[in-house]
Amino acid sequence: MKRLGIAAGLVCALCLRHGGSGAQGGSVLAVLEPVVLAESFDGDDLGQWASYPPAQDVGYEPSLSPTTAFDAPGGRALMRVVTPVVSGPITIGFIKEVGLVASQGADLAFAYRLEPRALAAELEVGLAGADGRRYTWRLLASAGAWTSAAGRFSQFRDGAGRGLVAGTRIEAVYVVAHIVHAAPDITSRLLLDDVRIAASRQVSFDVRQPASTRIEPWRDGVSSGVLRTGSTLSIEARAPVPLKRAIWSLAGRAGQSIARGALDDDNGSDDGKAAGNRWSDATAYRVRAEDPRGIWRLRLDGTTADGRRIETTVRLLVLPPLSARHPRLYFDPQAVGTIRGRRQHPRLTTLWTTLEKAARASRETGPIAHGGEVFTRLDAAYLLPSLPGYFDVLNRARSRITSNAAVGFVNRDREARAAARTALLEVSRWETWAPPWFEAHGQHTYYPAGQLASAVALAYDLLYADLSGDERRLVRRALLERSILPTWREYVLDNRVMADTSNWIAHTVGGAIIAAAAIVGDGSAEEDNELSLPLNGLLMKIEDHMAASFLADGSYGEGISYLEFDLETLGPMLWALERVFGQSYWESTHVVESLRYPLHTLADPIHESLDMGDTHPPAGHSIRAIVARSTDPVIRWYASRFEPRTIYDFLFFDDRVAPQPPAGGGSRLFREKGDAVFRAGWGPDGGLVLFRAGPTFNHNHADQGSFQFRALGETLITEAGWSDYYKDPYYDTFFTQAAGHNTLLVDGNPASQDIADTGQFAALNRHPRITDVILSPSYDAVGSELAPVYRGRLASYTRRLAYIKPDYLVVFDRVRTSGEPAGFTVRLHVPAKRGLTVAGSGVSATATYTGTNAALAVRPFSSTAMRLMAGEGHLPFPVLSARTPPDVPPQPAYLDLVTADRAADAWFMVVLLPRKTREAASAAAAGLELLSAPGWSGVSTIARGGARDVVAFSTSAASEESAVAGWRTDAAAWTARIAGPGVQRIGAQQVRGLRHGDRSLFESDRAVSVALDYGSAGLTGVIEADGPTHVRIHVRQAPVRTTRNGTVVAAAYDPAAGMLSLPVEAGANAIEVAGVTDR
């Protein structure tokens, strides 16, 4: 049970550090109060704790569970259960999001038990500071018995040895065990109980009116009532300290100001100096018809006589006028004619015929009335063996309800309506919608229950007129008790999926919100009152999910197939929210833009599109609800690649925007996701590269630094890919591990990488990152730092990719160990063993892969002796698990570049050359020349048209200018194409200066990344800068015109130096200089 205690009378003022390193930077004089967070895990949930380090899948996470075993001090404890895939050190533990402030004397205590007794481990307790620093305290762990641990915040230190300053906000606390040696045949357990954290927190008003609840760790309070047109907002609040004045303000869903005013001091003081703690305004605001609807925020702001501040925000739910009018979720009665008319639309006639057939077929799939009782027989200890018995009847019920309700309504088909009504009522009588395993593991619902709620809500909406009053009450009660309340308990009160990045949130929370939208206002006032608080909290959780998963860079955190799975419920939910509650998230979130990622990784054919993690190629079956809100012709073009398949494709069909195919090269950086896409056009033969280095979201693999390469109509460098999560014995040991991807393995360890930190807390940032990127029509390159996931084994690891479009891709690794030297393996996966050959040895070693449409030569170079070896991968379990395939499946394979000796400091370079034939690829590889100079490694080759290419990478840790092959630069990596005396192309990353012979070609006041092409009509290029700066570019004569991002910019030409100087801004600067050549 969670306990929250406040030490009365000890309120104090403290300069609160909101972030940054300055003692007063961004600080406010806040009023704090002592607080004690305590958790004994004797309730029926997880106490808001999650797995740390992050689990590979935070939805189905069987390694985290409450337990009554092992003599838990209070009878119930929280437990992590982990079996490693290889022998060696592992880290397991727990994390909890908090809203605390470090204060003098702050401390924590907990009980733990490590099993089995033979384990040796060190405990690490961590505090995630809002200042971006991780503060830790370590102690030697005991094993085999319950042990108490206690420490003061003053004992915690960051990575530089600095202590925790009072006033620093704490965003999370974690407890982990670093087990020295774990083994696959031994199950390791860490149990946690009796957690107590004594610190401080910002004080808040105790808001009595409107009635509200504060749910940790959210700062906003949640109102338990609703407002409508004509409602009067009354405010009554108590302050924990005397105040001189207090004001209130109201803001609408988009942050727009609605009203503000002063609160009355109810303490009887009239001298302007005395201050009380009761404040009110009985008639603060009357809701007008023209006011926006949805979520409002009531902010209370109090000031003490000495200038200290108290701030409290309460979320208010302001609803439009409601009546028992249906349908209303996705269209209203006035639009019924339009919906029915779609049956004759040329794009939808086949779909509607298919839906009619599916509705008829679903009526013959067997009984469903007993489903709820069957669920009670499912095993509470082992979920997976009997899970098919759950999904079978639930999916049959969903299909029968949805298809027949839709067909019955649109066609006015009595038989379909009757079938839907019967199924709807049978499901509403089920005593549970989730397997008992979830309750036994501290959870209260399951994502299919949210999907079922969405189907039940749709049928209730469409069949409302067919239902009696008692039947409507039955359905409303089922939606409340089987979906809305369990989801509220799990995802809001227990803050399940703390990082907010799982598609399960879209289904459980989104399905519950759709259910609320279907039934609100239809029942008694008591029913609506029971609904309002959970609904407000569920909206808070779905907002966090959209913010954490739908990213500003145009991507979604999980893989493409999970994006589509998420949108299956989230898209309709967004429509229902806007229509029923007046709450629109279309403009305030990045949901619609999330289709940018699958657009840019799209291949022809579609089923060969690139992606990473647990994923499948895009199917487009759930995107219509958000495509209908996009006015971008290219997004409409993307959607048109997929035929409509579902009832939601029918309901949300929209053809008002004509599709237009994408133009340009198509390369794009998805910085927040941590992916870079290189494209050499949009045609079927165009090159396509996908690279990853970023934080964990969910369903990610240990694939940091991995890439895939597609060229000439075929994927030539692939990866182990997806397999059955629950049945494939190699899923945990190979498919999700670094060995299943195109990564660097250390000491041959297939599990060389950990799952990275999420991006939720700035202080918990042990995840790789893309350090620099340049994207241009002719040259794409990316740099990354990958060491954080290598289990402490590497001090630094830089991987760089350079794509000389469309001819070859160069992969360069620079690695230094932390401590002892190591053996290294650079692994590359190819689709089939039969096409892979290895020839030669040492510096002449070359591998070739011959596919169906193209071939690839692989030419490796390294600073230490290495050998090329081919190995066999694993066929995904589903290939052979159900039937004998009609054709013999190819044997997956990989190519390993393995060091002959251990090294502490090394570099590796692999050049990948795609060609139409094996012979052409081999010839291209044979033409490569190794470039080597102090601090440099690279290759030179003859390019198209007889020009010569140079690609070089710095092997020095310092950014110092040095020379190689007649060039001089301080770049981290660079390339050039030279034709005779002239330079056709230059590109460089993290560069300040680049010279060829006695001529400076590029200079910058700060390090930037650049790609420039000299043509007959002028110079074009891209400069990527972290901040504003000035650059100087070599040109032969004064330009006619210089533009930056399409706008003419003032540029100064120095004829003596032959340099054009111009300013650039932070971000990507597309440069065009007309009327110049190289020299």
N, C-alpha and C positions, 0 to 999 in steps of 0.2 A: 504494500500500500504506500502511495506517495504521501509524504507529509511536508507541509510548508510552514515553517515557523518564523515569526518576526519578533525580534527582541525589542519590546516596547520601550519607549523613552530614550532610545539611543540614536535618534536621528541626528545626522551630522551633515555638514557641507564639505564637499570635496571637489577639486578640479577634475572633472571626468574626461579621460582621454578617449576620444572616439576613434583614434587611429593615427598613423604616422609616428615618427620618431621624436618629434619635438615635445618637450614637456608640456607646453601650453598650446601646441598646434591643434586647432579644431576643438578646443576644450570649452566647456561651459561650466558655470558654477552650479552644480547639481546638488539636490538634496538626496542623500542616501540613507538607507536604513539597513541594519543588520538583518540577515536572512539565513535560514538553515534549510537546505534541501536534503531530504532524507528519503531513502528508498529501501524497503525490506523485501520487495518482490512477493508479497503475500496476497496480492490482488489477482486479477485474471488477465493481466496484460504483460507487456514487456518493460513497463516503467519508463517508456520513451528512450530506451537504450537500443543501440544498433550494433552491428558487427564492425570492428575496426582491426586491421586495415579493411577497406571496403570489400564486400563480397562480390564475386563475379556477377551474381544476380541477386539483387536485394528484394525481389518479389518473392520467389520461392527460395527461402534461405533456411534449409533444415539444420545448418550448423549452429543456429541461434535458437535457444529454446529455454523456457522455464523448466525446472526440475524439482521434484521432491526427493530425489535420491541423494546420496552422499552426505546424509545428516546435515542438511542445510540448517543454519542456526535458528531460523524462524519457521522451518518446515518447507520453505520454497525459496529457491535461488535461481539466478540466471546463469546459463551455461553455454559455452562455446564448445563444439565437438569437431575436431579437425583430424583428418588422416592425410598426411602429405603424399604427394605423388612420387617424391624421391627422398632419399635420406639426406639429412642436413638440417641446418637451422630453419626455424619458422617463427613467425610472430602471429599471435592470436589475441583477441581481446574485444573490448567494448568501447562505445563512444556515446555521448549524450550531448545534445545541443542545450545550452543554458543561456541565461541572460543575467550574468553576475558581474560584479565589480570587485576587483581586488582591493582589500582594505587591510589596515594594520591588524595583525593577529588572525587573519583568515587562515583556515586550515581545512583539512579533509581527513576522513577515515573510512575504512572499508574492511570487509572480511573477504578472503579469497581462498580458493583451494585449487591446487594444481594436481592433476592426475595423469599418469600413474606416479607412484612414489619415486621411481627411478629417474624421473626427469630432472634435469638441471636447467635453471632458467633465471633470468633477471627480469624484474618487474619494471615497467616504465609507466609513470603517471604523467599525463600531459595536459596542459592548459593551452587552448588556442586563443591567443590575445587578438583583440581587434586592431592592435598595432601591427599585425602581420608577423608576429614572432611566436614561435612554438616554445613554451616554457616546460621543462621536464624535470622530474625527480625520479631517481633510479634507486632500487634496492634489490638485494639478493633475495630470490624467492625460495620459499619452502615448498615441499611437495608431499602429498599423501595425507594431509590433515588440514583442517580449517585454521587459518592464520589471520591475525589482525594486523593491519598496517595503518599508520597515521603519520601525517606530515603537515608542516606549515607551508603556506605559500612562499614564505621567505626562503625556503629551501630550493625552490624551483629556479632554474637557470635557462636562458636561451642558448642558441648555438655558439654565441660569442662569450658566454659566461656571465652575461648580465642578469641581474635579478629582476623580479617582477615589481614594477613601480605601483604603489597604491594609486588607485583611480583608473587603472587600466581595465577596460571592459574585457570580460572573458566570454567567448562565444561557444566554447565546447570544452568538455573534459573527457579524457579517455584513460583507460587502464588496459595495458597490454602486457603479455608475457613473451619475452624473447627466449624461446626454447633453444638451447645450445645444439641439441641433436635429437631430431625426431625421425621416425622411420615409417614407411608405408604399412608395415605389419603391426604398428602400435597406434592405437587411438589416443590422441592427446586431448585433454579437457582442461578448461579454465572456468571456474565457477566464481561468481561475484554475489555478495550479499551485504546487507546492512551498510549501505553507502550513506555517508553524512558529509555534507559540504557546508561549511560556515563561512560566509563572505558578506558582501553587501549587494544591494541593488538600488536602482533609482526608485524613489517613492512615486506613487501614483495617487490621484484622487480616488476615493471610494465613491463610485458613481452609483447613486441610488435610483435616479431617474435620468434617462431611460434605464430600466433594469438591464444590467449587463454582467458579463462574466469575463474574467481575464484568464486565459489559458496559456501557461508557460509552454514553450519559450517565446510565443508571439508577444509583441509589445502592445498591439492593439487589443482593446476590449471588444467583446462581441455582444451586441444587443440581443435580448431575447424577445423583443417585440417587433412590430412592423408599423410603418407610417404609410398613410395614403393621402390623397387629396382631401384637404380639410382637416387632417390631423394636426393637433397642436403638440409641438415638441416642448416638453417640460424638463427642466434640468435641475437636479438636486445632487450635490456632491459634498463630500467631507474631505478636507485636506488633513494630512497627517501632522502638519505644523501650521502655526498661525501665519496667515497671509495678509499682505497689505491690500492686494487687489487680485481679482481673477477675471478673465475674459473667456468668452467662448466664440468659436467660429465653425461654420459649416462649409464643407467642400463637396462638390458632386463627384460623380464617378470618374471624370477626366481631370479632377483636381481643380475645377473652376470654383471660384468663390460664390457662395450662395447668400450667406448672411453672417453677421458677427454682432456681438454685443457684450455688455458687462454683466457679470453675475453680482447679485446682491449679497452683501454681507449679512447673514442672518443672526449675528451675534450681538447685535444691539450697539455696536461701537459707532461713534459719530465724530470722533476727533481726527480722523484721517491717519492716525498713527497706530492706534491699537488695531489688532488684527485677529480675526477669528478663523474657525475651521469649518463652518457650515456656510455653503454658498449655493444660491439657487436663482432660477428665473422660471417662474411657473408658466409663462407664455412666451418663451424664447422665440419660437417661430411657428407659423402656420403654413403647412405645405400647400402650395398653389398648383393649379392645373398645369401651368406652363413650366413648372420645375422639372428638371431631369429626374429620371427614375433609376433604380438600381441601388448600388452601394454608395452611401454618403459617409463622410467622416466628420464626426463631432470632435473638435479639439478643445480641450480645456487647458488654459495656460495661467498658472498662478505665480505671483512674485512675492517674496517675503520682504520685510522691511529692509534687510541688508542685501537685497539683490539676488538672492538665490531663486532658482526656478523649479517649478513642478509642472510637468506636461503629461497629459493623458489623452489618448485618442480612442474613440469608441466607434465601431462600425455600425451604421444604421442601415436597415433594409427598407427602402422606400419603394412601394409597389404601385403600379398603375391600377386603375379600376379593374376589379376582377368580377367575373360572374361565372356561372356554371355553363358557359358556352363552349362547345366543342364542335369540331377540332380546333386546336389552338397551338399545339407544339410547333409544327413546321409550316402550317398554313391555316387560314381561317375559313369560315363558311363562304365568304365572298370569293375565295380562290378555288373552290371545289371544281367549278367548270373548267378552269385552266388546267388543273391537275388531270381531270378526266380526258381533256383534249390531247394530252401528251401521248396517249396510246396510239395516235395516228402519226406522230412525228417520225420521219424516216430513220432517225438515229435510235428510236426507242421501240419501234414495232416488234422487232425480234426479241428485245429484252422483255417486253410485256407478255408476249406469248410464253416465253421461258418462265416468267414469274407465275403465270396462271397454271402452267404444268406443275411447277414446284409446289404450289398451294394444294393442288389436287393430290399429288403424290404424298405430301406430308400427312394427309389425313389417314393414310394406310400404313403408317410406320409403327403401329403398335400402341398399347396403353401407356399413359403417362401419369394417371392419377395417383399411382402408388410411389412416384419418384421420391417425394419427401420422406416417406417411411423407409424406403431403401437407403437413403442417405444416412439414416441413423445407424444402419448396420455396417457402414464403412468403418475400416479400422482407424482408431485414433492414434495409434503408434506408428503405423506404416502407411503413408499416403499413396505411393505410386502403384503398388500392385493392384489395388481395386479402383483406381481412378477412372479407368474406362467405363466402369459401371455408373459413375457419376456423370461423365460427359455424355454418354449415350442418351440417357433420358432427358437431360437438361437441354442438349442441343436439338433433340427432336421436339421438345416443347417450344423452344425459342423459334424454330423454323415454322412449326405449325401455327403458333400465335401470330408471328409477324407476317408471314406470307398470306395467310387467310384473312387476317384483319385488313391488310392493304388491298388485296384483290376483292374481298367482299365489299369494302367501302367504295373503291373506284368503279367496280363493275355493277354495283348494287346486287351482288350475288348472294342470295339468301343462304345457300349451302355453305359457302365460304364463311360468311358471317357467323353462322351457327357453329361451325367447327372452331373458329377462333374464340368465340364466346365460351364454349365448353372447355377448351384448353386453358383459357385465361382463368376461369374459375377453379379448375383443378389445380393449377399451379399456385393460385392464391391460397389454397387450403394446405399446401405443403407446410410442414412444421419447421423446416429449415431449407435454406438454399445453398448451404455450404457444407462440405464434409466435416466430420467431427475432429479431424486432425488439426484444423486451424484453431479451434477453441482450446484444444489440448496444448497448443504451442503458443498461447498468448495472443492469438489473433481472433477476429470475430467475423470475417467475411472472406470471400475469394473472388478474384476478378470475374469469373463467369456469372456470379450472382449479380454483379453490376450490369453485365450484358443482358441477363435475363430481366433485370429491372427496366432496362431501356425498352426491351420488347414488350413487357407488360404495360409500361406507360404508353407506348404507341397504340397498343390495342385498346386500352382504356379510353384514350383520346378519340380513336376512330369509332369505337363501338359504344360510346357513352349513351346514345339514345336507345340502344338495345338492352341496356342493363337496368335492372330494377334498383330501387334505393338501397336495399339490403346488399345486393351484389356489388354496387359501387362502394359501399362501406367495406365490404370484404376485401376488395382489391386495394383500396386505399390503406387499409390496415396492414395488408401483406407488404405493400411497398414501404410503409413506414417501419414495420418490425423486421422485415427480412433484408431490407437494403439500407434505408436512410439511417436508422439508429445504429445498426452494427458498424456501418461505415464511419459515422460520426465518432463512435467510441474508438475505433481502431486508428483512423487516419487523422483525426483532429485531437481527441483527448490523449491518445497515446503517441501521436506524431509519428506513425509508422511510415517507413521509407523517408527517413529524416532528410535525405538529400533531395527529395522531390523529383527524382529523375526516372522513375519507372512507369511504363505504360499501364501498369496495374492501377495507378491513381486515376488515369483517364477513365478506365472501365468502372472501378468501384465508386469513386467519388463522382465522376461524370454521370454514371448511370443513376446514382442516387439523386443528383441534381435534376436530371430529366424526369425522374419519378416525382420529385417535389413540384416541378413545373406542371406536370400533368394533373396533380390532385389539389394544389393549393386553391383555397377559396371554395371548394366543392362541398366541404363538410361543415361541421360545427365550428364555432369560435374556439372551442377547446382543441379540436384537431389542428387548426391553424397555429394556435399557441404552442402546441407540442412540436410543430414543424419548424417554427421560425428560428430558434436558436441553432439547431443542427444545420439548417440550411445556410445560415450566415457563416458558421464555422466551415462548412464544406466549401463554400465559395472562397474562403481564405486559403484553404488547402489547394484548391484547383488553380488559384492565382499563383501560388508558389510553384506548382508543377509547371505551369506554362512559362514562368520566368526562368526556371532552372533547366528546362528541356528544350524549349523552342528559342533558339539563340539568335542574337542580333546579326550574326554573320550569314543568316539564311539557311541554317541547318537545324537538325534535331539531334539530341545527345546520343540516343541509341541508333541502331542500324536502320536501314531504309524500311525493311519489313515491319519493324516495330514502330516506326513512324506511321506507317499505314494502319497498323493495328491500333495504335493510340487514337488516330483520327476516326476510326470506326465509331467510337463513342463520343470523342471530344468534339468533332465537327458538328454532329446533330445537337449536342449539348449547347454549343455556342449560339445556334439558331434559337433553340428553345429559351435560353436565358434572355436573349434580346426581345423575343416576341412576348414572353409571358411576364418577365420581371423588369423589362426595360434596361437590363444590364448588358452593355455591349463591351466585348473585349477585342473586337476586330482591330481597332486602331491602337490599343494600348499594349498589344502583345505582338509577337513575331510569328504567330501560327501560320498565317497565309504564306509568309516568305519562306517557311521551312521546306518548301518544294524546290528551292534553289539547289540544294545538295543533290537530290536524286536527278535533277535536270542535268547538272554538270558532270555527274558520273555515269550518265546514260550511254549505253552502247547500242550498236545495231549489229545483231539482233538484241532486243531488250533483255533477254534472259542471260546475256553475258555482261550486263552492267556490273560495274565494280562497287564493292562495299567491303566493310570490315566488321568483325565481331560476329555475334549470333544474328544472322541476317539471311535474306533471300533477295533475288532481284526484284525490282518494283513490279507490282501487279496493278496498281492504280485503282483497286476496287473500293477504296474508302475515301478518296480525295475530293469527290464532287462537292461536298458540303463547303469546303474552303475554296475550291476553285471558283465556285459561283460568286464568291466575294472578291475575286481578283479581277482587276481590269487590265492586267498585263497580258498582251497577246502571246508572249513566249510561254508563260505559265499555261495559258489555254492550249497552246500547241503541245506542250508536254502532256497535258491531260488527254488530248485527242489521240495520243499513241495507244490508249487503252480502251477497249470496248466496255460499255456499261454492263454491269453484272448483277447489281443488287437493287433492292427496293429503294435504297437511299440514292443510288445513281439516278433513279427515276424521279424521286421527290425533289432532288436538288439540281436537276438538269437545267442548264442555262447556256444558251448559244448566242447571247447578245454581243459578245466580243469575238471577233474573227481571229482564229489562231494565226500566228506568224512564227516561222522557225527561227531559232537563234542565229545571230550573226556574230562574226568575229571568231577569235581563236577558242574561246571557251574556258581558258585557264582561270582558276579562282582559288583564293585562300579562304578557308573557313577557320579563322584564327581561334575562336572560342571553342569550337569542337576539337581543334588540333589536327585538321586535315588540310592537305594541299592537293589540288587537282591540276595537272598539266594536260592540256589538250593541244593537238595539232589539227584542228578543224573538227567539224561535226559529221563528216562523211563516214561510211562504214570502215574505210581503210585508215582513217585518221588516228594518230597516236593518242593514247590515253594513259596517264600515270596517276595513281592514287597513293598518297603518302600520309602516314599518321605519326603524330607526336603530341600528346595532349593529356588532359585529365581524364579520369574515369567518369562515366555517366552511369551506364548499366548495360549488362549483356556485352561488355567489352571483353576482349581477350588480352592476354599478355603479349601484345603485338606492337609495342612501341618501337618506332623506327622502321616498321615493315612498310612495304610498298607492293603494288601490283602494276604490271606493265602490259598494255595491249597495243598492238600495232598491226597494220596490214590485214585487218579483219579478224584477228585472233588474239586471245589472251595467252601470252607467252611466259610471263612470270605470274604465277597464281599463288595460292596458299592452300593449306589443308581445308579451310573453309568451315562450313556448318555441318554439324551432325546432330543426331538425336541426343538431347541433353540428358535424358534419364536412362537410356538403354544402351548407348554405345560405351563399351568399357574403355575406349580410348578418348572419350570426350574430355575428361579431366586430365588425362596424362599426356595427350598429344594435341588434340584439336584446339584447345584453349591456351595451350602453353606456347612459350617462345619458339619451341621446336617446330610447331605447326605453322610458322610464319617466316617471312624473309627478314630474319633478325641476326644479331650477333649472339652466339652462345658462348658462355664462359666455362672453361673446363669441361666442355661437352655436356653441361647440365641442361636437359630439355626444359627445365623450369627455371631458367636463368633469371627471368623477370618476375617481380611481384606485380599484382594489380596496383595501379597507381592511385594516389589520392584523388578525391573529387575536387572540384573547384569551389565547394561550398564555403570553406573558411580560408581566408587569405593566409593564415598561419600554417595550415596543414597543406603544404604545397609540394609534397614529394611526388611530383609528376613531371614527366618530360614536357618540353615546350619547343615550339618553333621559334628560332631566334632571329631569323631573317628570311626574306623571300623576295624574289623578283619574277614578275610574270610579263612576258612580252610575246609578240607574234612569232619570234624566231628562237627565243631562248627563255627557258624557265629554270629557276633554281631555288632550292630551299636549304636552310641550315637548321639543325636541331641539337639540343642537349638531352641525352637519354640516360645519363648515369643514375638519376634518382630511383629508378625501378630495379637496379641491378643488385639488390640485397646488400648494399654496402661494399660490394666487391670492386667497384670501379670508382676512381676519384673523378674521372671525367670521361665522357664519351660523346664525341661530336659525329653525327652522320650528316653528310651533304649529298644532295642529288642535283645533277646538272643535266638538263634535257636540251640537246642541240637538235631542234626540230627539223624534220621528223626522223633524223638519221641514227641517232644513238643516245643512250642514257648512261651517264657515269655516276656510280655510287662510290662515295669516299668515306671511310671511317678512320677516325683518329681517336685512340683509346689509351688511357693510363690506368693502371690498377691502383687499388688502395691496399697497400701492404704487399703481400707476396706476388710474384709473377704468376701469370695464368696462361693456360692454353686457350686459343680462340678458334671459333668456327663461324665463318660467314655462310649462312644458309640461304639458298634460293630454291623455291618450289616450281616445278614445271608440271603441266597437266598429265603427262604420260611417260612412263619409263621407256617405252619402245622408241620414242623419238630422241632420246638422250644419249649422246656419245661424249667420251672424254679422250682427248689425244694429247700427247706430249707430256712434258714434265717441267718443273721449275719455271723459269721466266717464259718458256715457250708453251706452257700448258694452255689448252683451249678446250672449251666444251661447246657443243652445238646441240640445239634442240630443234627438231623438225616436226612441225605441226601439220594440220590439214591444209592451211592456206598460206602459211609463212614459216620462216625459220629464224632462229636467233643464235648468234654467236656470243659466247661469254668469254671474255679475256680478262684474267685476274692479274693484279700486281700487288706487291706487299713489301714491307720493310724487313720482313723476316721470312725465312724459308717456309713454304707452304706446299700442300699437295691438294689436288682436286680429287674428290671422291663422289660417287653417285650412291644414293640410298633409296629405299622404298618407303613411301608414305603409307597411309591407311585409307582404305575406301570408307566413306561415310556409312554408318550402320544402315540407313534406310535403303541403300542401293541393293542390298541383298536380303533384307530382313523380312520382306513380305512375299516376294515371288522371285522366280528366276527371270532376270532381265532378258529382253529379246535379243540383245547383242552383248557380247562379252565386254564388260566395262574396262576402260583403260586402267592400268596400275599406276596410281599417283607416284611421283618420284621427287627427289630433291637432289640438289647439287651442293656439296659442302666444300668450302675452301678452308682447310684445316692447317693450323700452324704446326710445324715440325718440332719446335721447341717452345718452352714457356717464355713469356716476355712480360715486362712491366710497362713497356711503352712501345706502341706499334701503330702502323697505319696500314690500311688495306684499300685497294681501289679495284673496282670491277666495272668493265665497260661492256655494255649490252648493245649489240648491233643487230637490229631486225632487218631482214631482207626477204624477198620473195622465195628464194631458194637457199638450200644449205650451202651450195657452192659460193653463192654471192655473199652470204654471211661470213663464211670462212675466209674469203678473200679480203673482206673488209677488216676482219680481225687481224689478219696477217699484216695489214698495212699500218697498224698502230705502232708508234714509236714511244718508248718510255722517256719522259723528261725528268731529270733529277738534278737538283741543286741544293745547297744548304738551305734548309727551311722550306723546300718545295718538292712536290711530286706531281706529275701530270702526264698527259699523253699528247701526241701530235699525230695528225692523220691528214690525208688528202681528202678534201671535201668536194662537194658538187662543183662542176665547172672548173676543176683544177686548182681551186684555192686551197689554202692550208689552214686547218683548224689547230688551235692550241687550247687545251683545257688544263688548268693547274690549280692545286690546292695547297694551302699553307700547312706545313707540318710543325710549325713553331707555335709555342704557347703564347708568345708575345706578338702584338700587332706592330711589327717593325717592317719598314721598307727594305726589301732585298731584291736581288736580281735572279732571273731565270730565263734562259733562251732568248736573250736580247730584250727582255722586258724588265721593268722595275716597278714594284707596287707594294703597298701595305695591305692589300685585300686579303680576306680570308679564303677567297676562291675567285677565279676569273677565267674568262675565255676570250678568244679573238679569232676572227677569220681574216686572213691576209691574202690578197690577190696582187701579185707583183709588188710594186712599191706602196700600194694603197691598202688601207684597212677597211674592210667591208662591215665589220661588226665587232663590237666589244661588249662585254658583260662582266660585272664584278659584284661581289657581296662584301659588305662592311669595308668599304674602300674610301680612302681620302685622296689617293693619288694613283694614277696609272700612266706609265711612260713606255714608249716604244722607241728604242734607240735614244736619240737626243731630243725627241719631241714628246711633250706632255700631251696626252690625249684627254685626260679627265682629272679634275681637281674638285674637292669639296671641303667646305669649312668644318663639316662633321662627317662621320662615317655614314655612308648611305649604300644602297644597292642600286645598280644601274644596268640597263641594257639599251644599247644604241645601235641602230642600223643606218649605214650611209647608202643612199640610193642616188639614182641619176637626177631626181628632182629635189633632193634634200635629205635631211636627217629626221628620223623618227625614233622614238624610244620611250622608255619609262624610267623614272627615278623614284625609288621608294625611300622615304626619309622618316625617321622617328620624330623629327621636329623641324621647324622652319630652318632653312639654311641657304647658302649661296653656293652654286656650282659653276664650274668653268669647263666648257667643252671645246675641243679642238675642231675648228672648221677652217676651210681654205680661204673663204672670202666672207665679206659682210652679208648677213642673211637679208632676204627680202621681207620675211615676216617670221616671228617666233611666237608660238602659242603654247600655253600650258593648260591642259584639260579643256581645250577648245576655246580658250580666251586669250586674246593677244596680250602678251606680257612685255614689259620694258626689259630689254636685254642690251648689254653694252658689248661692243666688239672691239678687241684690241688687235689691230692688224699686225703689229710687231710680233706679238706672241702667237697670233693665230688662234686666240681663245675668245669664246663667246661666254659672257658672264650673265647669269640670270638667277632670280630667286626661285626656290621651290618651297612647297608647304609640307606639313606633316601628312603622311600617307602616300598614296600613289599619285605621281605626277606624269601624265601623258604629254610628252614633248614632241612638237613638230617645228622644225626649222627649215623654211623653204629657201631654195636657191643656193645650197651649199653642197660641198663634197668633203671627202676626208682630207686629202691633200694632193 
